[in-house]
Amino acid sequence: MYLYDKFDHKILAERVAQFRDQTERFLTGELKPEEFLPLRLQNGLYVQRLAPMLRVNVPYGMVNAPQLRKLAHVARKYDKGYVHISTRQNVQFNWPNLSEVPDILAELAEVEMHATQSSGNCIRNTTSDQFAGIALDESIDPRPYCEIIRQWSSFHPEFAFLPRKFKIAVTGASDDRAAVQVHDIGLQMQRNAAGEIGFRVLVGGGLGRTPVIGSMIREFLPEQDLLSYLDAVLRVYNQLGNRLNKYKARIKILVRAITPAVFAEKVEAEWMHLKDSAAKLTQAEIDRARGFFTEPAYESLDGTAAQASLNALTADNKAFGKWLERNVIEHSKAGYAAITLSLKPTGVAPGDVTDVQLEAIADLAEQFSFGEARTTHQQNIVLGDVKKSDLFTLWQACKKYGFATPNIDTLTDLICCPGGDFCSLANAKSLPIADDIQRAFSDMDYVYDLGDIDLNISGCMNACGHHHVGHIGIIGVDKKGEEFYQVQLGGNAGTNTSLGKVIGPSFRREEVTGVIQKVLDIYLENRTEEELFIDTYRRLGMAPYKARIYPKAEEAK
């Protein structure tokens, strides 16, 4: 993974010192709240319902053991002993004291972590596939290009105050695990007929108040033109984006208003002035970035023998077998596997991980995975390079620390934002809904029979829980001062991206699990042997679900 050079260290140290001065001036009254607002946001600091929230960047989800230990230390010393993994692969502290935030940032800088541009109207943390560099279906490792984008976007003076926040995702695999179609810019890496590396460029995707699937504006962008083309896209957005109404300020609104074709024309015209500028990537620069992502010291292993040994172990241990089936995927290197540590045991807020657990993950990463881990969009953590011969030992360690819940990609591996328990923007609490669902569907045999299902929960229309792209999505709404919940069906964040549709009127908290049960009943009654939940929904449409859930309304028609 990328290691900071002297320039990174210098600018980060200067930023910490700058924000310390700004915070002190705000606390003494020298800076007004409206003056401090953009300063704190571009340093990752929000003001939530009960306390500040500090969001720390984890570039493209990569984190090492010293960084994990530092996060644990910060959680213990400055917070309440835990952190939250967000849907954009970042880490959030929910209870820091404002006066201590500069100290936190200084400590994080010691291990090359920061909160710069993790919020505010700027280019945010670039995200990617949590299995980047190791996935079987990957043709190109996107991480070097993510790092190039990170360096380009950090402190970019032209794009420090955009009309609205801006998010970029990159994938190099055939199966989209980075949700590139619902980002402001989504980059799908590919090779052309000549074998040259490039990008399929999608622009104008996003969730929130107005969910939109991104539009393709360039089928193939050569790799050397990456930064100049991004410059062109951002310049067009900076010039034409709506700065008067923040609800209409995202690039997705602009693209939709002028049409993708016209937006593409404007980008191409702007790019003509930039494509041969200093922003053009040289092969030396691309190779330099790739040099940070060389393969670790893999052993030459007999993959067939390793798998045979695992098969023998699972024959005598069904629990281990279920964990292998759900939490372990094949690696591109023979004899290795990638393991997802589930952060979704019942009774724990999805994505929360304690200081003790963080230190345990650091230890496990060093013992089993070359000292590295990865955060995921699904609010879990991955150990990417584990020998298959170590899986049984690792599983036993995971059980000890609460990471062995064998539920990855199932109904109970749900995505959930912090909701009304923390966020001042939320209409309703989301964590209690997640807890209700996990407890109601605790029979894992039943859950396994359902197959893969994405259930996503957001506390409001801002969609931090990505409810629009859940196969089943739940969103909190305010109904005359009371908390209610709408249920959506048919969303998908993968390669065949789709946005969910609301079934009908909202429900009280105590009704939600019953509604989910009815949805699942219809699926089980109608699925074919090959179909997953999303397949059955797409075949049936919304009508049978609506009829089952609102029978009186249907009878009245």
C-alpha positions in Angstrom: 0.0 0.0 0.0 1.0 3.6 -0.5 3.6 5.1 1.9 3.8 8.9 2.4 6.8 10.7 1.1 8.3 13.9 2.5 5.8 16.1 0.7 2.8 14.2 2.1 4.2 14.5 5.6 4.9 18.2 5.2 1.5 19.2 3.9 -0.3 17.0 6.5 1.7 18.5 9.4 0.9 22.0 8.1 -2.8 21.2 7.8 -2.9 19.9 11.4 -1.2 23.0 12.7 -3.5 25.2 10.6 -6.6 23.5 12.0 -5.4 23.6 15.5 -5.1 27.4 15.2 -8.6 27.6 13.6 -10.1 25.5 16.4 -8.5 27.6 19.1 -9.8 30.8 17.4 -13.3 29.4 17.2 -13.3 28.3 20.8 -12.2 31.8 21.9 -14.9 33.4 19.8 -12.6 35.0 17.3 -14.1 32.9 14.5 -17.9 32.9 14.1 -19.7 29.5 13.6 -20.4 30.3 10.0 -16.8 31.1 9.4 -15.6 27.9 11.2 -18.1 25.7 9.3 -16.3 25.2 6.0 -12.9 24.9 7.9 -14.1 22.1 10.1 -15.9 20.3 7.3 -12.8 20.1 5.2 -11.0 18.6 8.2 -13.7 15.9 8.6 -15.6 17.4 11.5 -19.3 17.4 11.7 -21.7 18.6 14.4 -24.2 15.9 15.1 -27.1 15.5 17.5 -25.2 14.8 20.7 -21.5 15.4 19.9 -19.1 16.2 17.1 -18.3 13.4 14.6 -14.8 13.1 13.1 -14.6 11.2 9.8 -11.1 9.8 9.0 -10.2 8.8 5.4 -9.2 5.3 4.5 -8.1 5.7 0.9 -9.6 3.0 -1.3 -10.2 1.0 2.0 -6.5 0.0 2.6 -5.3 0.1 6.2 -2.3 -1.4 7.9 -1.7 -2.8 11.4 0.0 0.3 12.9 -3.0 2.4 11.7 -5.5 0.0 13.2 -3.7 0.2 16.5 -3.6 4.0 16.3 -7.4 4.1 15.6 -7.8 1.8 18.7 -5.7 4.2 20.8 -7.7 7.3 19.6 -11.0 5.5 20.3 -9.9 4.6 23.8 -8.2 8.0 24.7 -10.5 10.5 23.0 -13.8 8.7 22.3 -16.0 6.0 23.9 -13.9 3.0 22.9 -15.2 2.2 19.4 -15.3 3.4 15.8 -17.8 3.1 13.0 -17.0 1.9 9.5 -18.9 3.9 6.9 -20.3 2.9 3.6 -17.5 4.8 1.9 -14.8 2.7 3.6 -14.0 5.5 6.1 -13.7 5.4 9.9 -15.9 7.7 12.1 -15.5 8.7 15.7 -18.8 9.7 17.1 -17.9 11.3 20.5 -14.7 13.4 20.3 -14.5 16.7 22.2 -14.0 19.6 19.8 -11.1 21.0 21.7 -9.2 17.6 21.3 -9.8 17.1 17.6 -6.5 18.8 16.6 -4.7 16.4 19.0 -6.5 13.4 17.4 -5.5 14.6 13.9 -1.9 15.0 15.1 -1.8 11.5 16.4 -3.4 10.1 13.2 -0.7 11.9 11.2 1.9 9.8 12.9 0.6 6.8 11.1 -0.2 8.6 7.8 -3.9 9.0 8.4 -5.9 12.2 8.1 -9.4 13.6 7.8 -8.7 16.1 5.1 -11.5 16.4 2.6 -13.5 13.7 4.2 -16.4 16.2 4.2 -17.2 19.5 2.7 -17.8 20.6 -0.9 -14.7 19.0 -2.3 -13.4 15.8 -3.8 -13.9 13.2 -1.1 -12.1 9.9 -0.4 -11.7 7.8 -3.5 -13.2 4.3 -3.0 -12.7 1.0 -4.7 -13.4 -2.8 -4.6 -12.5 -4.2 -1.2 -10.9 -7.2 -3.1 -8.8 -5.0 -5.4 -5.6 -6.6 -6.5 -6.6 -10.1 -5.3 -10.0 -10.9 -7.0 -10.3 -13.7 -9.5 -12.5 -11.6 -11.8 -10.1 -8.6 -11.8 -8.3 -7.7 -15.0 -6.5 -4.6 -13.8 -5.6 -3.5 -10.2 -7.3 -0.2 -9.7 -5.4 0.8 -6.6 -2.5 2.6 -8.3 -5.0 4.8 -10.2 -6.9 5.4 -7.0 -3.7 6.6 -5.4 -3.0 8.9 -8.4 -6.5 10.3 -8.0 -5.9 10.8 -4.3 -2.7 12.8 -4.8 -4.3 14.8 -7.6 -7.4 15.7 -5.6 -5.7 16.5 -2.3 -5.6 20.2 -1.7 -6.4 20.8 -5.4 -6.9 24.6 -5.3 -9.4 24.7 -8.2 -11.7 22.2 -6.7 -11.6 23.1 -3.0 -15.0 24.7 -3.0 -17.2 22.9 -5.5 -20.9 23.5 -5.8 -21.4 20.3 -3.7 -19.5 17.3 -2.4 -17.9 15.0 -5.0 -17.3 11.3 -4.9 -15.2 9.1 -7.2 -15.1 5.2 -7.3 -12.9 2.9 -9.4 -13.1 -0.8 -10.2 -11.0 -3.1 -12.3 -13.2 -6.2 -12.0 -16.0 -7.6 -14.1 -18.3 -7.8 -11.0 -18.8 -4.2 -9.7 -18.2 -4.2 -6.0 -17.4 -0.5 -5.9 -20.9 0.7 -6.9 -19.4 2.9 -9.6 -22.7 3.6 -11.2 -24.0 5.6 -8.2 -21.0 7.9 -7.8 -20.4 11.4 -9.2 -17.7 9.8 -11.3 -17.5 6.1 -11.7 -14.4 4.6 -13.5 -14.5 1.1 -14.9 -11.1 -0.1 -15.9 -10.8 -2.1 -19.1 -8.5 -2.9 -22.0 -9.2 -2.0 -25.6 -8.7 -4.3 -28.6 -5.0 -3.4 -28.7 -4.6 -4.4 -25.1 -4.2 -0.8 -23.8 -5.4 0.1 -20.4 -8.2 2.7 -20.0 -11.4 3.7 -18.3 -15.1 3.7 -19.1 -16.2 6.9 -17.6 -19.6 7.3 -15.9 -20.8 10.7 -14.6 -23.7 11.9 -12.6 -24.6 9.0 -10.5 -25.6 9.3 -6.8 -28.1 8.6 -4.1 -29.7 10.9 -1.6 -32.7 13.2 -2.2 -32.5 12.5 -6.0 -31.1 9.0 -6.8 -29.6 8.7 -10.2 -27.7 6.0 -12.1 -24.6 7.5 -13.8 -24.4 8.1 -17.5 -21.6 6.9 -19.7 -19.9 9.9 -21.3 -16.7 8.2 -22.6 -16.4 4.5 -23.6 -12.6 4.4 -23.5 -10.3 6.9 -21.9 -6.6 6.0 -22.2 -4.9 5.7 -18.8 -2.4 8.5 -19.5 -5.4 10.9 -19.9 -7.0 10.1 -16.5 -6.2 13.3 -14.7 -6.6 15.8 -17.5 -10.1 14.3 -18.2 -11.0 14.5 -14.5 -9.9 18.1 -14.6 -12.2 18.7 -17.6 -15.2 17.0 -15.8 -14.7 19.0 -12.6 -14.2 22.3 -14.5 -17.5 21.9 -16.3 -19.2 21.1 -13.1 -17.5 24.0 -11.3 -18.6 26.4 -14.0 -22.2 25.2 -14.5 -23.2 23.6 -11.1 -26.0 25.2 -9.1 -24.5 27.2 -6.2 -27.7 28.8 -5.1 -29.6 25.7 -4.1 -27.7 23.0 -2.4 -30.5 20.5 -3.1 -29.9 21.0 -6.8 -26.1 21.4 -6.6 -24.8 17.8 -7.2 -23.4 17.0 -10.6 -26.1 14.5 -11.2 -28.7 17.3 -11.3 -26.6 19.2 -13.8 -26.0 16.2 -16.1 -29.7 15.4 -16.0 -30.7 19.0 -16.7 -28.5 19.5 -19.8 -28.6 15.8 -20.8 -25.6 13.4 -20.7 -24.9 14.0 -24.3 -24.5 17.8 -23.9 -22.5 17.4 -20.8 -20.2 15.0 -22.6 -19.8 17.5 -25.4 -18.8 20.2 -22.9 -16.3 17.9 -21.2 -14.7 17.0 -24.5 -14.4 20.6 -25.5 -12.8 21.5 -22.2 -10.5 18.5 -22.4 -9.2 19.7 -25.8 -7.4 22.4 -23.9 -6.0 20.0 -21.3 -5.2 16.7 -22.8 -1.7 17.5 -23.7 -0.9 19.6 -20.6 1.3 18.7 -17.7 -1.6 16.7 -16.3 -0.9 13.9 -18.9 0.4 10.9 -17.0 3.7 9.6 -18.1 4.5 5.9 -18.0 7.1 6.6 -15.3 4.5 8.1 -13.1 2.0 5.2 -13.6 4.8 2.8 -12.9 5.7 4.7 -9.7 2.2 4.4 -8.5 2.1 0.7 -9.4 5.3 0.2 -7.4 3.4 0.8 -4.2 1.1 -2.1 -4.8 3.5 -4.9 -5.6 2.6 -8.4 -4.5 3.5 -9.4 -0.9 5.8 -12.4 -0.3 3.4 -15.1 -1.4 4.5 -18.6 -1.0 4.2 -21.1 -3.8 1.4 -23.3 -2.6 -0.5 -26.3 -3.8 -4.0 -25.0 -4.1 -5.5 -28.4 -4.7 -4.0 -29.9 -1.6 -4.9 -26.8 0.5 -8.6 -27.2 -0.6 -8.6 -30.9 0.1 -7.4 -30.2 3.6 -10.2 -27.7 4.1 -12.8 -30.1 2.8 -11.6 -32.6 5.4 -12.0 -30.1 8.2 -15.5 -29.0 7.1 -16.7 -32.6 7.1 -16.2 -32.6 10.9 -17.2 -29.1 11.6 -20.3 -27.6 10.0 -19.9 -24.2 11.7 -16.5 -23.9 10.1 -18.0 -24.9 6.8 -20.7 -22.3 6.9 -18.0 -19.6 7.7 -16.0 -20.8 4.7 -19.0 -20.7 2.5 -20.1 -17.2 3.6 -17.1 -15.3 4.7 -14.3 -16.6 2.5 -13.7 -16.1 -1.2 -11.1 -17.5 -3.6 -7.9 -15.6 -4.2 -6.1 -15.0 -7.4 -3.1 -16.8 -5.9 -3.3 -20.6 -5.5 -3.5 -21.7 -1.9 -4.7 -18.2 -0.6 -8.1 -16.8 0.3 -9.7 -13.5 1.2 -11.7 -13.4 4.5 -14.4 -11.0 5.5 -14.6 -10.3 9.2 -18.3 -9.7 9.9 -19.0 -6.6 12.0 -22.7 -7.6 12.1 -23.3 -9.8 15.2 -26.9 -9.4 16.6 -27.0 -6.7 19.2 -24.2 -4.6 17.8 -24.7 -1.5 15.6 -23.7 -2.6 12.0 -20.1 -1.4 11.3 -19.1 -0.7 14.9 -15.8 -2.1 16.1 -14.3 -1.6 19.5 -10.7 -0.6 20.4 -10.0 -4.1 21.6 -11.3 -5.5 18.3 -9.2 -3.1 16.3 -6.1 -4.2 18.1 -7.1 -7.8 17.5 -7.6 -7.2 13.8 -4.1 -5.6 13.7 -2.7 -8.7 15.3 -4.6 -11.0 12.9 -3.5 -8.9 9.9 0.2 -9.3 11.0 -0.1 -13.0 11.7 -2.1 -14.0 8.7 -2.3 -11.2 6.0 1.0 -9.4 5.6 0.0 -6.7 8.1 -2.8 -5.2 5.9 -6.6 -5.1 6.1 -9.4 -3.5 4.1 -12.6 -1.7 5.0 -15.7 -2.5 2.9 -18.7 -0.7 1.6 -20.8 -3.2 3.5 -19.3 -2.0 6.8 -17.1 -5.0 7.4 -13.3 -5.6 7.3 -11.4 -7.9 5.0 -8.1 -9.8 5.5 -7.0 -10.2 1.9 -4.1 -12.6 1.8 -4.6 -15.6 4.1 -3.2 -19.0 3.4 -5.9 -21.6 3.2 -3.9 -23.7 5.6 -4.4 -21.0 8.2 -8.1 -20.6 7.8 -9.2 -22.9 10.7 -6.8 -21.2 13.1 -8.0 -17.8 11.9 -11.7 -18.8 12.3 -11.1 -19.8 15.9 -9.5 -16.4 16.6 -12.4 -14.7 14.8 -14.8 -16.5 17.1 -12.9 -15.2 20.2 -13.2 -11.6 19.0 -16.7 -11.6 17.6 -15.8 -11.6 13.8 -17.0 -15.1 12.9 -20.7 -14.5 12.3 -21.2 -16.5 9.0 -23.6 -14.0 7.4 -21.8 -12.2 4.7 -24.2 -11.2 1.8 -27.2 -12.5 3.7 -30.2 -10.7 5.1 -28.5 -10.0 8.5 -25.3 -8.6 6.9 -27.3 -5.4 6.5 -26.0 -1.9 5.8 -27.2 0.8 8.3 -26.3 4.4 8.9 -26.1 5.7 12.5 -29.5 7.4 12.0 -31.4 9.5 14.5 -29.4 8.1 17.5 -26.5 10.3 16.3 -27.3 12.3 13.1 -29.0 15.7 13.4 -30.3 15.3 9.8 -32.1 12.0 10.3 -35.8 11.7 10.3 -35.8 8.5 12.3 -33.6 6.0 14.2 -32.2 3.3 11.9 -30.1 1.2 14.4 -33.2 -0.1 16.3 -34.7 -1.2 12.9 -31.5 -3.1 12.1 -31.5 -4.7 15.6 -35.2 -5.7 15.2 -34.5 -7.4 11.8 -31.4 -9.2 13.0 -33.3 -10.6 16.0 -36.4 -11.5 14.0 -34.4 -13.4 11.5 -32.0 -15.2 13.8 -32.6 -18.7 12.4 -29.5 -19.0 10.2 -30.8 -22.0 8.3 -33.8 -19.9 7.2 -31.4 -17.0 6.3 -29.2 -19.3 4.3 -32.2 -20.7 2.4 -33.0 -17.1 1.3 -29.7 -16.8 -0.4 -27.9 -13.5 -1.1 -30.0 -10.4 -0.1 -28.9 -6.8 0.3 -30.9 -5.0 3.0 -30.0 -1.4 3.5 -31.3 1.1 6.0 -31.1 4.9 6.1 -32.5 7.3 8.7 -33.4 9.9 6.1 -33.4 10.8 2.4 -29.7 11.6 2.4 -29.2 7.8 2.0 -26.0 7.3 4.0 -27.2 3.7 4.3 -27.6 3.4 0.5 -31.3 2.3 0.9 -31.9 3.1 -2.8 -29.7 0.3 -4.0 -30.6 -2.4 -1.4 -32.6 -5.3 -2.8 -34.8 -4.3 0.2 -34.4 -0.7 1.3 -35.7 1.0 4.4 -35.8 4.7 4.9 -36.8 6.7 7.9 -39.5 9.4 7.4 -41.1 12.1 9.6 -44.8 11.8 9.7 -46.3 14.6 11.8 -43.4 14.5 14.2 -43.4 10.7 14.5 -40.9 8.2 13.2 -42.1 6.0 10.3 -40.4 3.9 7.7 -40.9 3.4 4.0 -39.9 0.1 2.4 -38.4 -0.1 -1.1 -37.8 -3.1 -3.3 -35.7 -3.8 -6.4 -32.5 -1.8 -5.8 -29.1 -3.2 -6.7 -25.6 -1.7 -6.3 -23.7 -4.3 -8.4 -23.0 -4.5 -12.1 -26.7 -4.4 -13.1 -27.4 -1.3 -11.0 -31.0 -0.4 -10.3 -32.9 1.9 -7.9 -35.5 0.6 -5.6 -39.2 1.6 -5.7 -41.3 2.4 -2.6 -44.0 -0.3 -2.0 -46.5 2.2 -0.6 -47.3 4.1 2.6 -44.9 4.1 5.5 -45.0 1.9 8.6 -44.4 2.2 12.3 -41.3 0.6 13.8 -43.2 -2.3 15.2 -44.6 -3.1 11.8 -41.4 -3.2 9.8 -40.2 -6.7 10.5 -43.7 -8.1 9.7 -43.6 -6.3 6.3 -40.1 -7.7 5.6 -41.5 -11.2 6.4 -44.3 -10.8 3.9 -41.8 -9.7 1.3 -39.7 -12.7 1.9 -42.7 -15.0 1.9 -43.6 -13.9 -1.6 -40.1 -14.5 -2.8 -40.0 -18.0 -1.3 -43.4 -18.9 -2.8 -42.5 -17.7 -6.3 -38.8 -18.2 -6.8 -37.3 -20.7 -9.2 -34.4 -22.9 -8.2 -31.9 -20.6 -9.9 -33.3 -17.3 -8.7 -32.0 -15.0 -6.0 -34.3 -12.4 -4.4 -33.5 -9.6 -6.8 -34.1 -12.0 -9.8 -37.6 -13.0 -8.5 -38.5 -9.4 -7.8 -37.5 -8.3 -11.3 -39.6 -11.1 -12.8 -42.7 -10.5 -10.7 -42.6 -6.8 -10.4 -44.1 -4.8 -7.5 -47.7 -5.9 -7.8 -47.7 -9.1 -5.7 -45.8 -7.4 -2.9 -48.1 -4.5 -2.8 -51.2 -6.7 -2.8 -49.9 -8.8 0.1 -48.8 -5.8 2.2 -51.8 -3.6 1.5 -54.7 -6.0 1.0 -57.4 -3.6 1.9 -56.1 -1.0 -0.5 -56.0 -3.5 -3.3 -59.5 -4.8 -2.5 -60.8 -1.2 -2.7 -59.6 -0.8 -6.3 
